[in-house]
Amino acid sequence: MRCYHGVCAQEPTEPNHINGIENFWNQAKRHMRRFNGVPKAHFGLFLKECEWRFDNSDPQLKLRQLRQWIKLYLR
């Protein structure tokens, strides 16, 4: 499926603006490329991790959240 930006573009204030979607997929592909392919069974988990990284771009926030998860689940 192709989207020509002049025809398909929504208002930039919409949450699903095509540029935001393309940005997410570019970041997700770049992140997953490091693993030289992702097993089909685990693709959903890798995609959720990419979503979390995309939605939480502040490194300090990520670090704080990871530390909270470690305290909760690994101690």
Biopython code that builds the backbone (N, CA, C, O; Angstrom):
import numpy as np
from Bio.PDB.StructureBuilder import StructureBuilder

atoms = [
    (1, "MET", "N", (0.840, -1.173, 0.000)),
    (1, "MET", "CA", (0.000, 0.000, 0.000)),
    (1, "MET", "C", (0.889, 1.243, 0.000)),
    (1, "MET", "O", (1.846, 1.333, 0.769)),
    (2, "ARG", "N", (0.574, 2.164, -0.840)),
    (2, "ARG", "CA", (1.333, 3.407, -0.931)),
    (2, "ARG", "C", (0.479, 4.559, -0.456)),
    (2, "ARG", "O", (-0.743, 4.561, -0.602)),
    (3, "CYS", "N", (1.146, 5.525, 0.107)),
    (3, "CYS", "CA", (0.447, 6.741, 0.508)),
    (3, "CYS", "C", (1.207, 7.919, -0.078)),
    (3, "CYS", "O", (2.372, 8.144, 0.249)),
    (4, "TYR", "N", (0.557, 8.649, -0.924)),
    (4, "TYR", "CA", (1.147, 9.854, -1.475)),
    (4, "TYR", "C", (0.802, 10.991, -0.526)),
    (4, "TYR", "O", (-0.372, 11.285, -0.302)),
    (5, "HIS", "N", (1.805, 11.616, 0.019)),
    (5, "HIS", "CA", (1.621, 12.572, 1.103)),
    (5, "HIS", "C", (0.645, 13.690, 0.767)),
    (5, "HIS", "O", (-0.072, 14.161, 1.650)),
    (6, "GLY", "N", (0.603, 14.114, -0.456)),
    (6, "GLY", "CA", (-0.320, 15.175, -0.822)),
    (6, "GLY", "C", (-1.768, 14.728, -0.808)),
    (6, "GLY", "O", (-2.665, 15.545, -0.596)),
    (7, "VAL", "N", (-2.015, 13.432, -1.033)),
    (7, "VAL", "CA", (-3.371, 12.904, -1.114)),
    (7, "VAL", "C", (-3.828, 12.335, 0.229)),
    (7, "VAL", "O", (-4.950, 12.595, 0.662)),
    (8, "CYS", "N", (-2.966, 11.562, 0.887)),
    (8, "CYS", "CA", (-3.362, 10.822, 2.085)),
    (8, "CYS", "C", (-3.101, 11.567, 3.387)),
    (8, "CYS", "O", (-3.609, 11.177, 4.439)),
    (9, "ALA", "N", (-2.332, 12.611, 3.326)),
    (9, "ALA", "CA", (-1.906, 13.266, 4.565)),
    (9, "ALA", "C", (-3.097, 13.799, 5.346)),
    (9, "ALA", "O", (-4.017, 14.405, 4.796)),
    (10, "GLN", "N", (-3.044, 13.553, 6.633)),
    (10, "GLN", "CA", (-4.061, 14.079, 7.527)),
    (10, "GLN", "C", (-3.542, 15.384, 8.105)),
    (10, "GLN", "O", (-2.447, 15.839, 7.775)),
    (11, "GLU", "N", (-4.330, 15.963, 8.954)),
    (11, "GLU", "CA", (-3.872, 17.163, 9.642)),
    (11, "GLU", "C", (-2.702, 16.788, 10.556)),
    (11, "GLU", "O", (-2.760, 15.746, 11.208)),
    (12, "PRO", "N", (-1.656, 17.590, 10.624)),
    (12, "PRO", "CA", (-0.503, 17.270, 11.473)),
    (12, "PRO", "C", (-0.841, 17.151, 12.955)),
    (12, "PRO", "O", (-0.059, 16.585, 13.718)),
    (13, "THR", "N", (-1.979, 17.668, 13.373)),
    (13, "THR", "CA", (-2.341, 17.570, 14.783)),
    (13, "THR", "C", (-2.944, 16.206, 15.114)),
    (13, "THR", "O", (-3.075, 15.863, 16.289)),
    (14, "GLU", "N", (-3.309, 15.431, 14.108)),
    (14, "GLU", "CA", (-3.876, 14.099, 14.344)),
    (14, "GLU", "C", (-2.808, 13.179, 14.912)),
    (14, "GLU", "O", (-1.645, 13.280, 14.519)),
    (15, "PRO", "N", (-3.174, 12.274, 15.837)),
    (15, "PRO", "CA", (-2.167, 11.393, 16.444)),
    (15, "PRO", "C", (-1.592, 10.367, 15.466)),
    (15, "PRO", "O", (-0.486, 9.875, 15.688)),
    (16, "ASN", "N", (-2.307, 10.033, 14.393)),
    (16, "ASN", "CA", (-1.834, 9.028, 13.449)),
    (16, "ASN", "C", (-1.333, 9.655, 12.157)),
    (16, "ASN", "O", (-1.489, 9.072, 11.084)),
    (17, "HIS", "N", (-0.750, 10.802, 12.246)),
    (17, "HIS", "CA", (-0.229, 11.479, 11.070)),
    (17, "HIS", "C", (0.798, 10.593, 10.385)),
    (17, "HIS", "O", (1.615, 9.959, 11.054)),
    (18, "ILE", "N", (0.766, 10.542, 9.062)),
    (18, "ILE", "CA", (1.592, 9.605, 8.295)),
    (18, "ILE", "C", (3.082, 9.787, 8.571)),
    (18, "ILE", "O", (3.819, 8.801, 8.572)),
    (19, "ASN", "N", (3.550, 11.005, 8.803)),
    (19, "ASN", "CA", (4.972, 11.214, 9.082)),
    (19, "ASN", "C", (5.377, 10.582, 10.408)),
    (19, "ASN", "O", (6.483, 10.057, 10.530)),
    (20, "GLY", "N", (4.493, 10.628, 11.401)),
    (20, "GLY", "CA", (4.780, 9.996, 12.680)),
    (20, "GLY", "C", (4.847, 8.486, 12.561)),
    (20, "GLY", "O", (5.687, 7.842, 13.190)),
    (21, "ILE", "N", (3.958, 7.922, 11.751)),
    (21, "ILE", "CA", (3.952, 6.475, 11.534)),
    (21, "ILE", "C", (5.217, 6.050, 10.810)),
    (21, "ILE", "O", (5.844, 5.060, 11.187)),
    (22, "GLU", "N", (5.600, 6.784, 9.778)),
    (22, "GLU", "CA", (6.829, 6.464, 9.049)),
    (22, "GLU", "C", (8.050, 6.610, 9.955)),
    (22, "GLU", "O", (8.981, 5.808, 9.869)),
    (23, "ASN", "N", (8.058, 7.610, 10.809)),
    (23, "ASN", "CA", (9.163, 7.802, 11.740)),
    (23, "ASN", "C", (9.270, 6.607, 12.687)),
    (23, "ASN", "O", (10.367, 6.106, 12.932)),
    (24, "PHE", "N", (8.130, 6.149, 13.221)),
    (24, "PHE", "CA", (8.145, 4.991, 14.117)),
    (24, "PHE", "C", (8.707, 3.761, 13.405)),
    (24, "PHE", "O", (9.571, 3.074, 13.949)),
    (25, "TRP", "N", (8.227, 3.479, 12.195)),
    (25, "TRP", "CA", (8.688, 2.285, 11.484)),
    (25, "TRP", "C", (10.167, 2.374, 11.158)),
    (25, "TRP", "O", (10.871, 1.367, 11.239)),
    (26, "ASN", "N", (10.659, 3.558, 10.790)),
    (26, "ASN", "CA", (12.088, 3.700, 10.523)),
    (26, "ASN", "C", (12.909, 3.416, 11.773)),
    (26, "ASN", "O", (13.934, 2.738, 11.701)),
    (27, "GLN", "N", (12.469, 3.928, 12.915)),
    (27, "GLN", "CA", (13.190, 3.669, 14.165)),
    (27, "GLN", "C", (13.103, 2.194, 14.548)),
    (27, "GLN", "O", (14.089, 1.610, 14.999)),
    (28, "ALA", "N", (11.928, 1.593, 14.369)),
    (28, "ALA", "CA", (11.755, 0.180, 14.722)),
    (28, "ALA", "C", (12.644, -0.706, 13.852)),
    (28, "ALA", "O", (13.296, -1.619, 14.358)),
    (29, "LYS", "N", (12.671, -0.442, 12.558)),
    (29, "LYS", "CA", (13.513, -1.243, 11.664)),
    (29, "LYS", "C", (14.987, -1.076, 11.996)),
    (29, "LYS", "O", (15.748, -2.043, 11.960)),
    (30, "ARG", "N", (15.392, 0.147, 12.319)),
    (30, "ARG", "CA", (16.786, 0.399, 12.677)),
    (30, "ARG", "C", (17.156, -0.359, 13.956)),
    (30, "ARG", "O", (18.243, -0.930, 14.052)),
    (31, "HIS", "N", (16.250, -0.360, 14.931)),
    (31, "HIS", "CA", (16.512, -1.060, 16.194)),
    (31, "HIS", "C", (16.578, -2.573, 15.975)),
    (31, "HIS", "O", (17.482, -3.235, 16.484)),
    (32, "MET", "N", (15.627, -3.118, 15.223)),
    (32, "MET", "CA", (15.576, -4.568, 15.035)),
    (32, "MET", "C", (16.650, -5.080, 14.087)),
    (32, "MET", "O", (16.978, -6.267, 14.112)),
    (33, "ARG", "N", (17.200, -4.211, 13.258)),
    (33, "ARG", "CA", (18.256, -4.620, 12.326)),
    (33, "ARG", "C", (19.481, -5.133, 13.088)),
    (33, "ARG", "O", (20.225, -5.974, 12.583)),
    (34, "ARG", "N", (19.680, -4.626, 14.291)),
    (34, "ARG", "CA", (20.835, -5.063, 15.086)),
    (34, "ARG", "C", (20.767, -6.540, 15.438)),
    (34, "ARG", "O", (21.792, -7.156, 15.730)),
    (35, "PHE", "N", (19.568, -7.114, 15.414)),
    (35, "PHE", "CA", (19.395, -8.513, 15.816)),
    (35, "PHE", "C", (19.459, -9.461, 14.630)),
    (35, "PHE", "O", (19.270, -10.665, 14.801)),
    (36, "ASN", "N", (19.719, -8.951, 13.431)),
    (36, "ASN", "CA", (19.809, -9.764, 12.211)),
    (36, "ASN", "C", (18.575, -10.645, 12.026)),
    (36, "ASN", "O", (18.680, -11.846, 11.777)),
    (37, "GLY", "N", (17.443, -10.042, 12.150)),
    (37, "GLY", "CA", (16.188, -10.774, 12.014)),
    (37, "GLY", "C", (15.599, -11.070, 13.371)),
    (37, "GLY", "O", (16.320, -11.267, 14.348)),
    (38, "VAL", "N", (14.308, -11.098, 13.421)),
    (38, "VAL", "CA", (13.598, -11.333, 14.675)),
    (38, "VAL", "C", (12.738, -12.573, 14.488)),
    (38, "VAL", "O", (12.023, -12.672, 13.491)),
    (39, "PRO", "N", (12.786, -13.537, 15.433)),
    (39, "PRO", "CA", (11.927, -14.713, 15.300)),
    (39, "PRO", "C", (10.448, -14.314, 15.248)),
    (39, "PRO", "O", (10.009, -13.412, 15.962)),
    (40, "LYS", "N", (9.706, -14.990, 14.405)),
    (40, "LYS", "CA", (8.288, -14.669, 14.235)),
    (40, "LYS", "C", (7.532, -14.749, 15.558)),
    (40, "LYS", "O", (6.635, -13.947, 15.814)),
    (41, "ALA", "N", (7.893, -15.708, 16.388)),
    (41, "ALA", "CA", (7.197, -15.897, 17.659)),
    (41, "ALA", "C", (7.421, -14.726, 18.616)),
    (41, "ALA", "O", (6.587, -14.466, 19.483)),
    (42, "HIS", "N", (8.549, -14.014, 18.463)),
    (42, "HIS", "CA", (8.878, -12.918, 19.374)),
    (42, "HIS", "C", (8.706, -11.533, 18.765)),
    (42, "HIS", "O", (9.022, -10.529, 19.403)),
    (43, "PHE", "N", (8.208, -11.475, 17.535)),
    (43, "PHE", "CA", (8.107, -10.191, 16.851)),
    (43, "PHE", "C", (7.262, -9.194, 17.634)),
    (43, "PHE", "O", (7.612, -8.016, 17.712)),
    (44, "GLY", "N", (6.166, -9.647, 18.210)),
    (44, "GLY", "CA", (5.285, -8.765, 18.981)),
    (44, "GLY", "C", (5.999, -8.116, 20.152)),
    (44, "GLY", "O", (5.791, -6.936, 20.435)),
    (45, "LEU", "N", (6.845, -8.889, 20.840)),
    (45, "LEU", "CA", (7.598, -8.341, 21.973)),
    (45, "LEU", "C", (8.626, -7.313, 21.511)),
    (45, "LEU", "O", (8.797, -6.270, 22.142)),
    (46, "PHE", "N", (9.306, -7.611, 20.412)),
    (46, "PHE", "CA", (10.269, -6.652, 19.881)),
    (46, "PHE", "C", (9.566, -5.374, 19.458)),
    (46, "PHE", "O", (10.078, -4.275, 19.672)),
    (47, "LEU", "N", (8.392, -5.519, 18.858)),
    (47, "LEU", "CA", (7.643, -4.347, 18.420)),
    (47, "LEU", "C", (7.166, -3.522, 19.614)),
    (47, "LEU", "O", (7.192, -2.292, 19.557)),
    (48, "LYS", "N", (6.731, -4.175, 20.697)),
    (48, "LYS", "CA", (6.328, -3.446, 21.906)),
    (48, "LYS", "C", (7.515, -2.696, 22.514)),
    (48, "LYS", "O", (7.357, -1.581, 23.009)),
    (49, "GLU", "N", (8.709, -3.310, 22.478)),
    (49, "GLU", "CA", (9.889, -2.617, 22.979)),
    (49, "GLU", "C", (10.166, -1.373, 22.138)),
    (49, "GLU", "O", (10.486, -0.311, 22.672)),
    (50, "CYS", "N", (10.040, -1.513, 20.821)),
    (50, "CYS", "CA", (10.245, -0.360, 19.933)),
    (50, "CYS", "C", (9.212, 0.725, 20.218)),
    (50, "CYS", "O", (9.529, 1.914, 20.193)),
    (51, "GLU", "N", (7.996, 0.317, 20.483)),
    (51, "GLU", "CA", (6.936, 1.279, 20.817)),
    (51, "GLU", "C", (7.275, 2.014, 22.110)),
    (51, "GLU", "O", (7.112, 3.231, 22.202)),
    (52, "TRP", "N", (7.749, 1.268, 23.108)),
    (52, "TRP", "CA", (8.117, 1.879, 24.391)),
    (52, "TRP", "C", (9.264, 2.873, 24.193)),
    (52, "TRP", "O", (9.240, 3.971, 24.749)),
    (53, "ARG", "N", (10.262, 2.488, 23.405)),
    (53, "ARG", "CA", (11.394, 3.383, 23.149)),
    (53, "ARG", "C", (10.944, 4.641, 22.422)),
    (53, "ARG", "O", (11.425, 5.735, 22.715)),
    (54, "PHE", "N", (10.018, 4.490, 21.469)),
    (54, "PHE", "CA", (9.530, 5.619, 20.686)),
    (54, "PHE", "C", (8.706, 6.566, 21.552)),
    (54, "PHE", "O", (8.844, 7.785, 21.448)),
    (55, "ASP", "N", (7.847, 6.006, 22.408)),
    (55, "ASP", "CA", (6.969, 6.834, 23.237)),
    (55, "ASP", "C", (7.694, 7.495, 24.398)),
    (55, "ASP", "O", (7.258, 8.534, 24.894)),
    (56, "ASN", "N", (8.794, 6.903, 24.833)),
    (56, "ASN", "CA", (9.568, 7.438, 25.956)),
    (56, "ASN", "C", (10.954, 7.817, 25.470)),
    (56, "ASN", "O", (11.918, 7.090, 25.709)),
    (57, "SER", "N", (11.059, 8.934, 24.800)),
    (57, "SER", "CA", (12.334, 9.304, 24.191)),
    (57, "SER", "C", (13.322, 9.930, 25.175)),
    (57, "SER", "O", (14.504, 10.054, 24.856)),
    (58, "ASP", "N", (12.868, 10.322, 26.350)),
    (58, "ASP", "CA", (13.758, 10.936, 27.341)),
    (58, "ASP", "C", (14.593, 9.848, 28.029)),
    (58, "ASP", "O", (14.026, 8.979, 28.691)),
    (59, "PRO", "N", (15.920, 9.872, 27.890)),
    (59, "PRO", "CA", (16.762, 8.830, 28.484)),
    (59, "PRO", "C", (16.632, 8.730, 30.003)),
    (59, "PRO", "O", (16.674, 7.629, 30.552)),
    (60, "GLN", "N", (16.477, 9.856, 30.682)),
    (60, "GLN", "CA", (16.333, 9.819, 32.139)),
    (60, "GLN", "C", (15.049, 9.115, 32.555)),
    (60, "GLN", "O", (15.036, 8.359, 33.527)),
    (61, "LEU", "N", (13.980, 9.362, 31.826)),
    (61, "LEU", "CA", (12.705, 8.701, 32.105)),
    (61, "LEU", "C", (12.808, 7.194, 31.867)),
    (61, "LEU", "O", (12.295, 6.399, 32.654)),
    (62, "LYS", "N", (13.470, 6.811, 30.783)),
    (62, "LYS", "CA", (13.668, 5.383, 30.496)),
    (62, "LYS", "C", (14.446, 4.711, 31.613)),
    (62, "LYS", "O", (14.069, 3.639, 32.086)),
    (63, "LEU", "N", (15.531, 5.344, 32.031)),
    (63, "LEU", "CA", (16.367, 4.772, 33.084)),
    (63, "LEU", "C", (15.589, 4.630, 34.382)),
    (63, "LEU", "O", (15.686, 3.604, 35.055)),
    (64, "ARG", "N", (14.817, 5.654, 34.740)),
    (64, "ARG", "CA", (14.015, 5.589, 35.966)),
    (64, "ARG", "C", (12.985, 4.459, 35.887)),
    (64, "ARG", "O", (12.769, 3.731, 36.856)),
    (65, "GLN", "N", (12.356, 4.325, 34.720)),
    (65, "GLN", "CA", (11.354, 3.278, 34.567)),
    (65, "GLN", "C", (11.990, 1.890, 34.596)),
    (65, "GLN", "O", (11.426, 0.972, 35.191)),
    (66, "LEU", "N", (13.139, 1.721, 33.972)),
    (66, "LEU", "CA", (13.834, 0.435, 34.023)),
    (66, "LEU", "C", (14.241, 0.064, 35.443)),
    (66, "LEU", "O", (14.137, -1.095, 35.843)),
    (67, "ARG", "N", (14.703, 1.049, 36.197)),
    (67, "ARG", "CA", (15.067, 0.781, 37.597)),
    (67, "ARG", "C", (13.858, 0.360, 38.414)),
    (67, "ARG", "O", (13.961, -0.518, 39.270)),
    (68, "GLN", "N", (12.712, 0.980, 38.157)),
    (68, "GLN", "CA", (11.481, 0.590, 38.861)),
    (68, "GLN", "C", (11.102, -0.844, 38.521)),
    (68, "GLN", "O", (10.712, -1.607, 39.405)),
    (69, "TRP", "N", (11.210, -1.217, 37.257)),
    (69, "TRP", "CA", (10.880, -2.583, 36.849)),
    (69, "TRP", "C", (11.814, -3.592, 37.470)),
    (69, "TRP", "O", (11.393, -4.682, 37.857)),
    (70, "ILE", "N", (13.107, -3.228, 37.570)),
    (70, "ILE", "CA", (14.075, -4.129, 38.198)),
    (70, "ILE", "C", (13.719, -4.362, 39.652)),
    (70, "ILE", "O", (13.753, -5.497, 40.129)),
    (71, "LYS", "N", (13.374, -3.289, 40.365)),
    (71, "LYS", "CA", (12.976, -3.431, 41.766)),
    (71, "LYS", "C", (11.734, -4.291, 41.898)),
    (71, "LYS", "O", (11.633, -5.110, 42.812)),
    (72, "LEU", "N", (10.800, -4.109, 41.000)),
    (72, "LEU", "CA", (9.538, -4.829, 41.068)),
    (72, "LEU", "C", (9.676, -6.317, 40.733)),
    (72, "LEU", "O", (9.108, -7.163, 41.422)),
    (73, "TYR", "N", (10.425, -6.633, 39.682)),
    (73, "TYR", "CA", (10.384, -7.985, 39.145)),
    (73, "TYR", "C", (11.638, -8.809, 39.361)),
    (73, "TYR", "O", (11.576, -10.033, 39.250)),
    (74, "LEU", "N", (12.771, -8.199, 39.664)),
    (74, "LEU", "CA", (14.010, -8.966, 39.778)),
    (74, "LEU", "C", (14.585, -9.031, 41.174)),
    (74, "LEU", "O", (15.624, -9.658, 41.383)),
    (75, "ARG", "N", (13.941, -8.404, 42.126)),
    (75, "ARG", "CA", (14.471, -8.468, 43.490)),
    (75, "ARG", "C", (13.549, -9.233, 44.375)),
    (75, "ARG", "O", (13.827, -9.394, 45.564)),
]
sb = StructureBuilder()
sb.init_structure("model")
sb.init_model(0)
sb.init_chain("A")
sb.init_seg("    ")
for serial, (resi, resn, name, xyz) in enumerate(atoms, 1):
    if name == "N":
        sb.init_residue(resn, " ", resi, " ")
    sb.init_atom(name, np.array(xyz, "f"), 0.0, 1.0, " ", f" {name:<3s}", serial, name[0])
structure = sb.get_structure()
